[in-house]
Amino acid sequence: MKSQPAAAVITMQVPFFRPDLGEGEIDEVIATLRSGWLTTGPRVKRFEAAFAAAVGAPHAVSVNSCTAALHLAVEALGLHAGQAVLVPTMTFAATAEVVRYQGAIPILVDCDPVTNNMDLADAERKLSAFHRAPGGMAHAPDVVGIMPVHIGGLMLDMAAVNAFAARHGLWVVEDAAHAFPAAWRPARGAAWQRCGENTATVTCFSFYVNKTITTGEGGMAVTHDAALAQRMRLMSLHGLSNDAWNRYAGGPWDYRIVAPGYKYNLTDVAAAIGIHQLPRAETMRQRREQIAGMYLEMLSRCELIELPPSDPNRIHSWHLFPIRLKLDALSISRNGLMEELRGAGVTCSVHWRPLHLHPYYQETFGFSADTCPNATAAFDQLISVPIFPGMADVEVEYVAMVFKNMVEHFAV
């Protein structure tokens, strides 16, 4: 009989994430509170300008979440009921639900088995099959867009995505919730292209508390298209022709409702945090990269797992560190292993249950486990371990030791 794993008798509590906030963020929030202007105002404008410069985009629209940014993007692009959009099944709820907000249809695309990012070959197959649906689909909805997601911050080949989109007449809305700061290049020696630097029609970022920079809650949409930026800004605050800060700062008091917009604006309190997170973004990314390197080194000889890929032609934001379990060599399930890890003080997560395995998408569109077989297989195997810039080396070492001991203990 196997002994208990060594980790079971050594306890250190390692959370999945801790926010990295400095005195600059705290002082700016206090100054905002003392300023008397708490909602969308001068600090939001500063944050937008600084973020646009950081990613190399001429237009940035700040909002209260990446979900809001994605929704404004597809609305501005004219997505409407009955149309369809290619969406990766391996993503969080927001990517597909904003398509549904518009009454449109998400066509769920399988993942690449190595990176878990969208598989363009399957996108081609799904696009073709969509137009061969029952009855010949003589009145098949138009497929108008594609929404790639950079899982964990490892960017797709955006030249390939944009070439695919151009070939099929699609717009590209990039879900970059994990991908700041991140970049890609087609080959060694080629120029780096930052995520958001004209990598898509619209690129949407998240500043949720556990993302690579945070405003607590928040998001940003960036684009090179002035008309799209204007529409997104308009719709982010009730479709008003003149926002409160402009009126307060000396503009005319009057406004007109020109469209039935939303309440998606970012506050100055949130932007105050972002203003000081932004200059530290690359330093925090480098720390994440260092932690990822430690994990890769310490777990490289464990044959019971597959470690996440890295790529010399990617600047990886390392928002996540997902590990794939070789379940056929283990006597425990992924969920069982997570409970064991939690008992040893290590909090883990899963990214994600693929959309085609959720009841809503199965019941509404008839998706099943066979719809995206790579993602179905990956789901039960994936486990994300803690990675955040404030993580101490001793915590990284502990997580790696616990994880290695646990999987070896449950080896068949």
MILO-574484 format. One line per 5 residues: for each residue x, y, z of N, C-alpha, C. Coordinates in steps of 0.001 Angstrom, whole numbers. Example, Ala and Ser with C-alpha at 12.3 -4.5 7.8 and 13.67 -1.06 7.14 Angstrom:
REM MILO-574484
13190:-5690:7800:12300:-4500:7800:13200:-3300:7800; 12850:-2250:7080:13670:-1060:7140:12900:30:7870
END
This chain:
REM MILO-574484
842:-1195:0:0:0:0:881:1250:0; 543:2234:-829:1344:3445:-913:1162:4300:332; 2260:4976:715:2189:5898:1837:1470:7169:1410; 1104:7960:2397:502:9248:2085:1526:10132:1391; 1094:10980:459:2035:11890:-176:2695:12796:843
3986:13097:600:4741:13904:1548:4076:15247:1806; 3425:15789:777:2807:17111:911:1721:17139:1964; 1138:15953:2267:9:15914:3180:418:16303:4602; 1722:16200:4935:2166:16508:6288:2910:17839:6361; 2991:18553:5242:3655:19864:5220:2629:20858:4688
2196:21764:5500:1096:22644:5095:1556:24084:4957; 1314:24633:3781:1476:26055:3502:253:26449:2704; -402:27522:3054:-1597:27944:2342:-1207:28844:1167; -1423:28348:-31:-1111:29127:-1235:-2417:29376:-1984; -2887:30628:-2040:-4136:30924:-2743:-3931:30833:-4247
-5030:30786:-4982:-4907:30779:-6442:-4408:32126:-6946; -4743:33203:-6227:-4314:34525:-6666:-4336:35508:-5505; -3386:36448:-5514:-3393:37613:-4637:-3128:38847:-5490; -3932:39903:-5373:-3672:41103:-6168:-2385:41785:-5728; -1668:42361:-6691:-405:43053:-6435:-665:44557:-6523
-928:45177:-5385:-1254:46603:-5322:-183:47337:-4530; 304:48457:-5097:1336:49241:-4440:796:50511:-3825; 1696:51275:-3225:1302:52532:-2603:800:53535:-3630; 1316:53450:-4859:849:54355:-5901:-635:54206:-6165; -1097:52948:-6263:-2516:52693:-6474:-3345:53214:-5300
-2864:52940:-4093:-3609:53338:-2896:-3700:54860:-2803; -2564:55537:-3021:-2549:56999:-2935:-3449:57627:-3995; -3456:57032:-5212:-4280:57591:-6289:-5768:57413:-5999; -6128:56284:-5413:-7529:56077:-5035:-7948:57088:-3974; -7084:57304:-2984:-7398:58287:-1938:-7544:59680:-2541
-6627:60022:-3468:-6711:61334:-4124:-7999:61460:-4931; -8430:60365:-5531:-9689:60378:-6285:-10862:60622:-5350; -10871:59932:-4230:-11956:60106:-3271:-12002:61550:-2759; -10841:62131:-2566:-10789:63506:-2071:-11123:64529:-3157; -11015:64117:-4415:-11248:65048:-5519:-12714:65425:-5660
-13593:64557:-5159:-15021:64789:-5313:-15586:64282:-6618; -14723:63738:-7502:-15207:63179:-8778:-14881:61692:-8796; -15907:60861:-8618:-15697:59422:-8454:-16031:58615:-9692; -16976:59062:-10497:-17392:58281:-11662:-16511:58631:-12870; -16965:58350:-14069:-16152:58549:-15267:-15740:60014:-15405
-14423:60238:-15430:-13926:61602:-15472:-12476:61683:-15895; -11704:62583:-15296:-10346:62847:-15786:-9391:61671:-15664; -9539:60850:-14609:-8626:59716:-14471:-8934:58620:-15484; -10188:58469:-15840:-10538:57535:-16915:-9878:57976:-18218; -9909:59273:-18516:-9297:59777:-19739:-7796:59526:-19738
-7141:59735:-18581:-5702:59460:-18475:-5402:57990:-18712; -6199:57137:-18109:-5976:55695:-18229:-6169:55236:-19670; -7209:55725:-20327:-7451:55365:-21728:-6270:55768:-22609; -5790:56995:-22439:-4685:57474:-23277:-3421:56658:-23039; -3126:56359:-21779:-1922:55594:-21455:-2025:54159:-21966
-3213:53557:-21862:-3366:52182:-22322:-3276:52110:-23840; -3894:53062:-24533:-3799:53091:-25989:-2341:53149:-26423; -1547:53982:-25760:-126:54078:-26098:603:52777:-25793; 224:52105:-24704:907:50874:-24301:721:49749:-25308; -433:49700:-25961:-679:48619:-26923:-507:49062:-28371
-305:50347:-28597:-108:50823:-29964:-1385:50952:-30754; -2458:51370:-30089:-3745:51576:-30764:-4140:53041:-30635; -4713:53635:-31675:-5082:55048:-31593:-6328:55334:-30766; -7183:54323:-30558:-8443:54545:-29845:-8620:53493:-28747; -8941:53958:-27538:-9207:53057:-26417:-10455:53537:-25688
-11363:52611:-25419:-12621:52918:-24734:-12671:52074:-23465; -12628:52721:-22314:-12651:51994:-21047:-14087:51692:-20641; -14272:50510:-20054:-15594:50057:-19625:-15454:49273:-18321; -16576:48796:-17799:-16548:48174:-16476:-16229:46687:-16489; -16004:46091:-17663:-15597:44687:-17746:-15185:44368:-19171
-14465:43270:-19342:-14158:42793:-20689:-15437:42330:-21382; -16371:41795:-20622:-17663:41407:-21197:-18330:42601:-21859; -18319:43748:-21163:-18891:44968:-21733:-18149:45375:-23002; -16817:45273:-22980:-16022:45629:-24161:-16388:44745:-25345; -16506:43446:-25108:-16875:42515:-26174:-18266:42819:-26714
-19198:43098:-25804:-20562:43402:-26225:-20605:44673:-27067; -19931:45720:-26608:-19898:46962:-27381:-19257:46751:-28745; -18239:45893:-28795:-17561:45637:-30066:-18494:44988:-31081; -19190:43935:-30669:-20057:43254:-31642:-21266:44105:-31997; -21741:44923:-31039:-22845:45833:-31343:-22405:46886:-32352
-21233:47449:-32140:-20726:48484:-33040:-20494:47940:-34450; -20155:46668:-34532:-19938:46027:-35834:-21246:45619:-36504; -22367:45853:-35825:-23671:45618:-36429:-24195:44211:-36314; -23637:43408:-35402:-24133:42039:-35227:-25599:42087:-34813; -26414:41269:-35466:-27836:41283:-35136:-28423:39885:-35189
-29659:39783:-34773:-30340:38495:-34651:-30291:37725:-35954; -30017:36421:-35811:-30002:35534:-36967:-28647:35390:-37617; -27723:36307:-37351:-26368:36143:-37868:-25599:35162:-36983; -24399:34800:-37400:-23630:33812:-36654:-22175:34254:-36557; -21513:33787:-35494:-20129:34139:-35208:-19380:32887:-34775
-18155:32714:-35271:-17297:31612:-34853:-16667:31958:-33506; -16897:31095:-32511:-16443:31329:-31140:-15745:30062:-30647; -14596:30173:-29997:-13968:28964:-29449:-14796:28380:-28314; -14907:27075:-28288:-15631:26451:-27181:-14833:26532:-25893; -13506:26597:-26018:-12648:26674:-24841:-12462:28146:-24479
-13408:28657:-23696:-13390:30046:-23279:-14341:30239:-22118; -14286:31417:-21525:-15216:31778:-20467:-16563:32149:-21082; -17570:32245:-20257:-18940:32473:-20710:-19091:33706:-21586; -18336:34776:-21287:-18571:36076:-21915:-18430:36052:-23428; -17471:35299:-23957:-17179:35358:-25389:-18393:35005:-26222
-19109:33974:-25820:-20295:33560:-26576:-21551:34296:-26129; -21631:34662:-24864:-22895:35251:-24401:-23132:36626:-25022; -22066:37362:-25370:-22298:38658:-26016:-22872:38482:-27418; -22573:37343:-28034:-23197:37006:-29324:-24693:36784:-29112; -25024:36084:-28034:-26426:35831:-27725:-27155:37116:-27332
-26457:38053:-26677:-27089:39329:-26346:-27700:39977:-27581; -27046:39780:-28718:-27498:40381:-29975:-28476:39482:-30726; -28834:38341:-30123:-29735:37401:-30775:-29059:36588:-31859; -27725:36638:-31916:-26971:35920:-32941:-26586:34523:-32443; -26014:33735:-33341:-25737:32315:-33084:-24240:32092:-32948
-23778:31521:-31831:-22367:31159:-31728:-22116:29790:-32366; -21185:29736:-33288:-20748:28463:-33859:-19502:28053:-33087; -19616:27031:-32251:-18525:26676:-31358:-17452:25869:-32082; -16209:26320:-31907:-15058:25754:-32615:-14160:25026:-31626; -13648:23878:-32032:-12792:23059:-31179:-11435:23732:-30953
-10678:23184:-30006:-9374:23752:-29669:-8243:22921:-30250; -7131:23576:-30439:-5892:22886:-30764:-5491:22055:-29546; -5101:20783:-29714:-4846:19930:-28550:-3592:20284:-27764; -2724:21117:-28313:-1495:21492:-27611:-1669:22804:-26859; -2136:23847:-27541:-2258:25177:-26922:-3619:25417:-26281
-4625:24663:-26682:-6032:24858:-26298:-6655:26098:-26925; -5898:26838:-27743:-6461:27960:-28484:-7312:27461:-29646; -8104:28355:-30228:-8988:28008:-31331:-8238:27329:-32479; -8816:26249:-32980:-8262:25493:-34100:-8891:26004:-35396; -8096:26714:-36205:-8648:27297:-37430:-9075:26234:-38435
-8444:25068:-38400:-8870:23980:-39294:-10289:23540:-38934; -10567:23461:-37629:-11929:23107:-37225:-12888:24250:-37523; -12423:25485:-37422:-13272:26624:-37786:-13683:26517:-39251; -12759:26108:-40098:-13074:25909:-41517:-14116:24823:-41694; -13946:23723:-40945:-14911:22622:-41031:-16278:23054:-40517
-16302:23772:-39400:-17579:24191:-38820:-18290:25184:-39743; -17523:26036:-40373:-18107:27008:-41293:-18754:26300:-42475; -18046:25316:-42991:-18575:24551:-44122:-19807:23748:-43708; -19742:23100:-42538:-20863:22283:-42074:-22084:23138:-41768; -21862:24356:-41280:-22958:25258:-40957:-23806:25551:-42190
-23145:25682:-43321:-23878:25982:-44554:-24409:24721:-45246; -24072:23542:-44683:-24620:22301:-45223:-25642:21704:-44267; -26155:22522:-43356:-27082:22045:-42334:-28371:21540:-42965; -29242:20867:-42193:-30465:20243:-42726:-31280:21171:-43619; -31801:20598:-44690:-32626:21348:-45617:-31821:22209:-46566
-30494:21985:-46573:-29656:22758:-47456:-29399:24172:-46954; -30070:24558:-45854:-29908:25884:-45264:-29986:26969:-46327; -31041:26889:-47146:-31213:27891:-48200:-31257:29292:-47623; -31718:29402:-46384:-31785:30707:-45732:-30865:30729:-44508; -29689:30099:-44661:-28743:30047:-43545:-28336:31446:-43128
-28258:31691:-41818:-27795:32999:-41359:-26385:33283:-41864; -26079:34538:-42077:-24740:34917:-42484:-23780:34731:-41316; -22630:34121:-41588:-21550:34081:-40610:-20733:35348:-40835; -20662:36201:-39827:-20113:37542:-40036:-18827:37814:-39269; -18499:36973:-38271:-17338:37298:-37464:-16674:36096:-36837
-15502:36348:-36261:-14747:35328:-35533:-14159:35991:-34294; -14153:35265:-33173:-13721:35837:-31894:-12650:34953:-31252; -11394:35092:-31663:-10324:34290:-31063:-10049:34690:-29623; -9586:33725:-28833:-9220:33939:-27433:-7792:33449:-27235; -6962:34262:-26597:-5572:33882:-26310:-5533:33269:-24908
-5670:31960:-24825:-5836:31303:-23525:-4559:31401:-22703; -4712:31919:-21508:-3588:32043:-20594:-2604:33121:-20975; -2816:33764:-22131:-1902:34802:-22587:-961:34364:-23682; -1119:33120:-24198:-324:32638:-25330:-1078:32963:-26606; -573:33929:-27368:-1313:34429:-28520:-1369:33438:-29679
-2495:33452:-30372:-2597:32735:-31634:-1745:33446:-32680; -1585:32784:-33815:-990:33410:-34994:-2059:34324:-35583; -1955:35619:-35279:-3023:36526:-35692:-2999:36809:-37188; -1867:36596:-37843:-1851:36722:-39307:-2721:35633:-39917; -2641:34422:-39357:-3466:33317:-39850:-4943:33582:-39563
-5235:34108:-38373:-6626:34419:-38029:-7182:35474:-38980; -6419:36526:-39216:-6903:37607:-40074:-6993:37177:-41535; -6094:36291:-41970:-6183:35770:-43337:-7433:34915:-43491; -7720:34087:-42473:-8939:33277:-42468:-10156:34186:-42538; -10152:35230:-41718:-11285:36155:-41686:-11465:36855:-43024
-10371:37299:-43616:-10462:37994:-44908:-10993:37064:-45989; -10566:35806:-45939:-11002:34827:-46948:-12508:34598:-46883; -13066:34703:-45677:-14493:34432:-45499:-15319:35692:-45253; -14694:36850:-45374:-15431:38099:-45213:-15908:38350:-43801; -15078:38050:-42809:-15456:38163:-41404:-14729:39312:-40713
-15378:39941:-39741:-14640:40818:-38834:-14021:39962:-37727; -13035:40544:-37036:-12331:39846:-35954:-12440:40672:-34678; -13063:40103:-33660:-13067:40702:-32329:-12233:39778:-31441; -11162:40327:-30948:-10156:39559:-30211:-10451:39611:-28713; -10721:38453:-28122:-10902:38360:-26679:-9517:38210:-26063
-8966:39341:-25625:-7615:39374:-25070:-7651:39548:-23561; -8659:38945:-22931:-8816:39064:-21479:-7565:38619:-20733; -6810:37672:-21327:-5619:37131:-20668:-4320:37712:-21227; -4397:38550:-22237:-3226:38783:-23096:-2681:40205:-23042; -2531:40745:-21841:-1823:42012:-21711:-816:41911:-20573
432:42301:-20834:989:42581:-22150:1427:41278:-22817; 1144:41150:-24077:1524:39969:-24842:1805:40391:-26278; 2540:39561:-26996:2873:39886:-28382:3171:38602:-29145; 3203:38711:-30461:3527:37568:-31304:4343:38049:-32493; 5013:37115:-33133:5700:37375:-34391:5640:36096:-35221
5691:36207:-36549:5548:35018:-37384:6761:34098:-37351; 7953:34649:-37063:9177:33839:-37057:10274:34620:-36350; 11340:33916:-35970:12483:34579:-35343:13022:35669:-36269; 13337:36801:-35706:13869:37896:-36498:12815:38845:-37022; 11561:38401:-37033:10470:39271:-37478:10124:40262:-36362
9464:41330:-36735:9081:42341:-35751:7971:41812:-34846; 8026:42174:-33573:6966:41821:-32639:5734:42691:-32896; 4569:42101:-32755:3317:42852:-32825:2581:42666:-31509; 2355:43773:-30809:1673:43713:-29521:204:43339:-29700; -339:42642:-28732:-1768:42350:-28740:-2519:43672:-28623
-3363:43944:-29610:-4079:45205:-29666:-3497:46192:-30650; -2303:45886:-31164:-1631:46760:-32127:-2110:46400:-33543; -3370:46675:-33772:-4008:46341:-35050:-4019:44842:-35313; -4130:44047:-34241:-4213:42596:-34393:-5624:42125:-34714; -6621:43007:-34589:-8011:42634:-34860:-8800:43900:-35169
-10035:43709:-35599:-10920:44860:-35804:-11109:45605:-34491; -11388:44850:-33437:-11446:45376:-32068:-10782:44344:-31164; -9968:44818:-30219:-9346:43946:-29228:-9849:44352:-27858; -10258:43352:-27053:-10892:43613:-25760:-10076:42996:-24628; -9790:43806:-23613:-8965:43393:-22484:-9778:43392:-21189
-9303:42597:-20225:-9939:42517:-18910:-9001:43045:-17835; -9572:43791:-16877:-8834:44248:-15711:-9486:43722:-14428; -10127:42553:-14543:-10701:41910:-13361:-9585:41661:-12347; -9951:41431:-11108:-8983:41421:-10009:-7847:40422:-10215; -8086:39279:-10877:-7020:38282:-11015:-6286:38370:-12345
-6562:39419:-13142:-5896:39523:-14444:-4512:40144:-14287; -3800:40269:-15409:-2395:40665:-15371:-2197:42100:-14906; -3142:42983:-15163:-3261:44233:-14403:-4727:44333:-13993; -4989:45108:-12947:-6361:45148:-12444:-6823:46566:-12167; -8125:46755:-12279:-8797:47942:-11750:-9885:47501:-10771
-9824:46251:-10332:-10864:45629:-9512:-11869:44967:-10422; -12690:45762:-11043:-13528:45365:-12177:-13208:46358:-13299; -13157:45901:-14526:-12887:46848:-15606:-12467:46153:-16876; -12501:46908:-17968:-12081:46381:-19257:-11778:47523:-20207; -11248:47170:-21385:-10897:48165:-22391:-11077:47556:-23771
-11643:48346:-24679:-11723:47982:-26093:-10811:48931:-26855; -9924:48376:-27696:-9048:49219:-28515:-9271:48895:-29983; -9076:49905:-30818:-9301:49730:-32255:-8557:50801:-33030; -8341:50537:-34323:-7794:51547:-35231:-8905:52252:-36003; -10151:51862:-35748:-11287:52401:-36483:-11979:53471:-35631
-11861:54730:-36041:-12417:55836:-35258:-13937:55737:-35126; -14604:55291:-36190:-16061:55205:-36151:-16518:54138:-35156; -15813:53000:-35124:-16154:51958:-34150:-15924:52460:-32729; -14809:53153:-32513:-14514:53687:-31181:-15601:54666:-30748; -16036:55520:-31656:-17074:56491:-31327:-18385:55796:-30969
-18733:54758:-31734:-19963:54029:-31436:-19876:53315:-30088; -18751:52687:-29809:-18595:51985:-28539:-18656:52960:-27368; -18024:54098:-27513:-18059:55091:-26442:-19488:55595:-26219; -20178:55881:-27292:-21565:56336:-27214:-22439:55313:-26493; -22316:54047:-26890:-23173:53002:-26340:-22771:52577:-24931
-21572:52964:-24513:-21124:52565:-23177:-21836:53328:-22067; -22497:54442:-22419:-23197:55232:-21403:-24535:55706:-21943; -25466:54754:-22049:-26867:55052:-22351:-27119:55661:-23727; -26136:55643:-24613:-26343:56246:-25928:-26486:57758:-25872; -25864:58395:-24861:-25965:59842:-24704:-24947:60559:-25588
-25353:61673:-26135:-24472:62422:-27024:-23413:63214:-26269; -23559:63340:-24957:-22647:64185:-24183:-22541:63612:-22776; -21335:63143:-22381:-21244:62474:-21086:-21132:63487:-19936; -21240:62988:-18717:-21308:63842:-17529:-20036:64656:-17345; -18874:64038:-17582:-17623:64770:-17372:-17505:65939:-18345
-17871:65734:-19593:-17826:66836:-20560:-18755:67975:-20138; -19922:67608:-19618:-20861:68639:-19169:-20319:69377:-17951; -19722:68612:-17041:-19192:69194:-15808:-17965:70063:-16090; -17139:69627:-17058:-15862:70295:-17321:-16000:71529:-18210; -17212:72008:-18394:-17382:73255:-19112:-18140:73160:-20408
-18527:71936:-20800:-19310:71755:-22012:-20768:72111:-21775; -21572:72075:-22813:-22996:72380:-22655:-23684:71335:-21778; -24693:71783:-21033:-25401:70861:-20137:-26235:69855:-20888; -26666:70194:-22098:-27670:69406:-22806:-27065:68153:-23425; -27906:67169:-23661:-27502:65946:-24350:-28710:65384:-25077
-28445:64468:-25980:-29493:63769:-26709:-29259:62263:-26576; -30337:61499:-26462:-30244:60034:-26528:-30328:59669:-28004; -29237:59153:-28532:-29208:58847:-29966:-29308:57348:-30241; -29241:56528:-29188:-29398:55076:-29335:-29683:54502:-27954; -30349:53340:-27874:-30623:52724:-26571:-29369:52016:-26055
-28512:52762:-25378:-27226:52224:-24960:-27270:51455:-23658; -26091:51320:-23035:-25921:50479:-21851:-25241:51291:-20745; -25123:50689:-19572:-24438:51351:-18447:-23122:50609:-18212; -22133:50890:-19044:-20883:50130:-19060:-19662:50976:-18697; -19841:52210:-18260:-18697:53094:-18061:-17819:52669:-16889
-16528:52962:-16995:-15566:52746:-15915:-15560:53973:-15009; -15317:53768:-13723:-15273:54889:-12784:-13847:55413:-12626; -13728:56644:-12161:-12413:57198:-11862:-11732:56462:-10710; -12518:55924:-9775:-11936:55148:-8675:-11209:53925:-9229; -11849:53232:-10163:-11215:52072:-10784:-10020:52488:-11636
-10190:53539:-12428:-9097:54006:-13291:-7887:54432:-12482; -8114:54947:-11264:-7005:55351:-10398:-6071:54180:-10118; -6641:52996:-9955:-5820:51792:-9770:-5082:51474:-11062; -5800:51498:-12179:-5208:51156:-13464:-4071:52067:-13874; -4175:53345:-13551:-3131:54310:-13897:-1779:53883:-13341
-1783:53265:-12164:-519:52858:-11539:-188:51386:-11776; -1168:50589:-12139:-875:49207:-12544:-158:49192:-13893; -586:50073:-14782:-106:50055:-16161:1421:50185:-16277; 2063:51125:-15588:3525:51216:-15717:4260:50002:-15157; 3605:49225:-14308:4231:48036:-13730:3894:46757:-14491
3134:46889:-15582:2619:45707:-16277:3731:44790:-16764; 4768:45345:-17375:5832:44497:-17913:6647:43856:-16789; 6887:44589:-15706:7599:44008:-14564:6812:42844:-13978; 5495:43020:-13844:4659:41934:-13316:4611:40766:-14289; 4588:41054:-15609:4611:39965:-16595:5912:39172:-16489
7023:39879:-16322:8307:39198:-16209:8353:38299:-14982; 7742:38727:-13888:7686:37878:-12700:6838:36647:-12964; 5712:36820:-13651:4907:35652:-14033:5731:34701:-14900; 6481:35249:-15829:7313:34424:-16711:8373:33669:-15902; 8933:34344:-14898:9922:33699:-14041:9294:32536:-13265
8097:32757:-12738:7396:31686:-12014:7093:30520:-12947; 6619:30832:-14159:6354:29773:-15140:7620:28972:-15416; 8748:29663:-15539:10012:28974:-15759:10380:28048:-14616; 10091:28478:-13389:10360:27627:-12226:9498:26366:-12276; 8211:26544:-12570:7333:25381:-12688:7831:24434:-13782
8172:24990:-14930:8610:24159:-16056:9849:23356:-15687; 10747:23982:-14967:11972:23287:-14559:11684:22223:-13506; 10894:22571:-12492:10688:21649:-11377:9770:20486:-11714; 8906:20668:-12720:7960:19604:-13069:8304:18902:-14375; 9422:19262:-14974:9744:18758:-16320:9979:17259:-16366
10408:16685:-15260:10708:15246:-15278:9549:14378:-14792; 8409:14997:-14544:7232:14231:-14132:6504:13741:-15379; 6514:12439:-15611:5950:11871:-16834:4446:11664:-16769; 3829:12055:-15662:2392:11854:-15486:1578:13079:-15902; 2268:14113:-16364:1597:15353:-16732:2187:15912:-18028
1422:16807:-18653:1920:17590:-19781:1883:19057:-19378; 3010:19733:-19548:3129:21126:-19146:2707:22050:-20284; 2301:23271:-19971:1845:24186:-21030:2995:24550:-21972; 2679:24766:-23246:3734:25090:-24207:4185:26540:-24073; 5425:26771:-24433:5923:28129:-24623:6394:28208:-26068
6685:29393:-26538:6992:29576:-27949:7950:30755:-28072; 9102:30573:-28731:10045:31693:-28862:9492:32853:-29675; 8396:32615:-30391:7782:33672:-31189:6547:34267:-30514; 6505:34109:-29205:5439:34703:-28418:6015:35368:-27180; 5525:36563:-26863:5720:37145:-25535:4468:36786:-24751
4628:35859:-23839:3523:35213:-23124:3216:36007:-21862; 1952:36329:-21631:1599:37064:-20412:1506:36153:-19192; 1419:34838:-19413:1345:33854:-18331:282:34220:-17295; -911:34564:-17790:-2040:34752:-16874:-2393:33432:-16196; -2241:32332:-16911:-2541:31000:-16374:-1349:30072:-16568
-1275:29050:-15719:-329:27956:-15919:-1140:26650:-15860; -1735:26248:-16993:-2562:25027:-17011:-1720:23779:-17237; -1966:22771:-16432:-1281:21482:-16534:-2295:20439:-16978; -1863:19568:-17890:-2738:18504:-18371:-2325:17182:-17719; -3267:16530:-17048:-3001:15256:-16386:-3113:14105:-17371
-2229:13124:-17257:-2348:11884:-18035:-3188:10914:-17195; -4481:11043:-17325:-5402:10345:-16430:-5327:8831:-16564; -4936:8348:-17747:-4835:6891:-17902:-3687:6320:-17079; -2802:7168:-16584:-1694:6707:-15750:-1922:7032:-14275; -3120:7546:-13937:-3414:7939:-12567:-4638:7205:-12035
-4676:7012:-10737:-5814:6331:-10111:-6768:7334:-9467; -6671:8599:-9863:-7508:9648:-9288:-7983:10556:-10416; -9156:11120:-10254:-9684:12052:-11248:-9080:13440:-11043; -9296:14299:-12021:-8834:15685:-11873:-9481:16339:-10660; -10804:16185:-10514:-11490:16798:-9382:-11015:16220:-8054
-10751:14928:-8042:-10230:14296:-6832:-8862:14845:-6467; -8016:15038:-7476:-6694:15585:-7231:-6788:17016:-6702; -7729:17785:-7231:-7895:19151:-6745:-8268:19171:-5266; -9103:18244:-4842:-9467:18178:-3430:-8254:17817:-2573; -7431:16893:-3064:-6216:16528:-2336:-5274:17724:-2222
-5131:18456:-3315:-4258:19637:-3308:-4784:20695:-2345; -6095:20900:-2367:-6686:21875:-1449:-6410:21476:5; -6510:20187:285:-6230:19706:1626:-4801:19950:2048; -3891:20038:1065:-2486:20315:1348:-2173:21804:1280; -3220:22630:1111:-3017:24069:1151:-2809:24734:-188
-2987:24001:-1283:-2769:24556:-2614:-4110:24694:-3330; -4486:25924:-3631:-5754:26186:-4314:-5525:26227:-5818; -6280:25428:-6550:-6166:25362:-8006:-7512:25699:-8641; -7534:25773:-9965:-8769:26045:-10678:-8765:25277:-11999; -9826:25452:-12782:-9963:24784:-14083:-10350:25830:-15120
-9689:25816:-16261:-9992:26756:-17355:-10093:25986:-18663; -11324:25709:-19075:-12603:25891:-18433:-13440:24660:-18749; -14675:24594:-18241:-15626:23672:-18835:-15973:24266:-20195; -15686:23552:-21295:-15961:24110:-22630:-17438:24439:-22800; -17711:25448:-23605:-19087:25925:-23751:-20028:24847:-24255
-19552:23961:-25128:-20449:22950:-25705:-20851:21897:-24678; -20247:21930:-23483:-20621:20996:-22418:-21513:21639:-21365; -21917:22888:-21592:-22832:23561:-20668:-24280:23332:-21095; -25193:23190:-20122:-26594:22884:-20453:-27228:23889:-21415; -26971:25171:-21216:-27632:26166:-22067:-27319:25938:-23536
-26056:25739:-23863:-25666:25587:-25271:-26080:24226:-25830; -26111:23211:-24971:-26584:21903:-25425:-28082:21939:-25700; -28839:22547:-24791:-30294:22572:-24946:-30751:23539:-26035; -30028:24635:-26210:-30435:25650:-27180:-30002:25305:-28597; -28801:24741:-28753:-28249:24528:-30083:-27949:23062:-30403
-28206:22166:-29465:-27994:20752:-29726:-26546:20314:-29704; -25660:21104:-29085:-24259:20698:-28985:-24137:19488:-28056; -23126:18683:-28298:-22871:17509:-27471:-21363:17354:-27307; -20977:16326:-26564:-19547:16085:-26345:-18805:15889:-27658; -19476:15372:-28670:-18835:15120:-29960:-18648:16385:-30798
-19281:17478:-30396:-19184:18708:-31178:-17747:19200:-31276; -17020:19094:-30159:-15626:19562:-30099:-14824:18520:-29315; -14408:17440:-29967:-13801:16320:-29247:-12488:16653:-28541; -11663:17532:-29115:-10408:17882:-28442:-10677:18576:-27115; -11613:19508:-27124:-11948:20233:-25894:-12614:19309:-24886
-13447:18384:-25369:-14087:17424:-24468:-13035:16599:-23751; -12036:16130:-24500:-10975:15321:-23900:-10143:16135:-22921; -9881:17392:-23279:-9021:18226:-22436:-9688:18598:-21120; -10996:18764:-21144:-11694:19303:-19986:-11406:18529:-18710; -11489:17209:-18739:-11294:16406:-17541:-9833:16315:-17120
-8922:16780:-17989:-7489:16638:-17721:-6835:17912:-17200; -7456:19073:-17426:-6798:20352:-17164:-6947:20817:-15722; -5862:21365:-15203:-5868:21949:-13872:-4899:23124:-13883; -5350:24274:-13416:-4512:25480:-13389:-3973:25688:-11984; -2648:25825:-11871:-2017:26037:-10565:-1764:27526:-10356
-1544:27948:-9116:-1364:29380:-8844:-186:29985:-9599; -412:31173:-10157:667:31961:-10752:251:33420:-10687; 985:34214:-9917:698:35640:-9791:1979:36343:-9357; 2132:37627:-9717:3432:38280:-9541:3896:38399:-8099; 2960:38441:-7142:3361:38536:-5745:3684:37198:-5108
3699:36138:-5890:3968:34792:-5378:5455:34667:-5021; 5729:34245:-3786:7110:34085:-3341:7705:32799:-3915; 9022:32773:-4073:9689:31577:-4586:9346:30355:-3753; 9289:30530:-2425:8996:29395:-1553:7596:28857:-1820; 6660:29730:-2204:5312:29276:-2538:5311:28504:-3853
6060:28990:-4828:6169:28280:-6114:6763:26895:-5889; 7816:26841:-5112:8483:25560:-4830:7538:24612:-4097; 6764:25150:-3184:5827:24309:-2440:4753:23745:-3353; 4179:24606:-4204:3146:24136:-5130:3706:23039:-6025; 4896:23257:-6575:5498:22258:-7473:5751:20948:-6739
6257:21033:-5508:6537:19828:-4726:5250:19065:-4420; 4234:19804:-3949:2958:19172:-3622:2369:18507:-4853; 2347:19229:-5963:1746:18700:-7184:2475:17432:-7633; 3798:17487:-7673:4588:16335:-8114:4363:15139:-7183; 4409:15373:-5883:4214:14284:-4938:2820:13677:-5058
1837:14521:-5243:463:14031:-5348:277:13136:-6567; 693:13616:-7738:458:12811:-8938:1275:11518:-8886; 2466:11582:-8335:3273:10357:-8227:2653:9383:-7239; 2051:9907:-6187:1394:9051:-5216:220:8297:-5842; -481:8961:-6774:-1647:8340:-7389:-1350:7706:-8739
-76:7497:-9027:292:6815:-10270:-193:5374:-10233; -680:4878:-11359:-1168:3493:-11456:11:2527:-11354
END
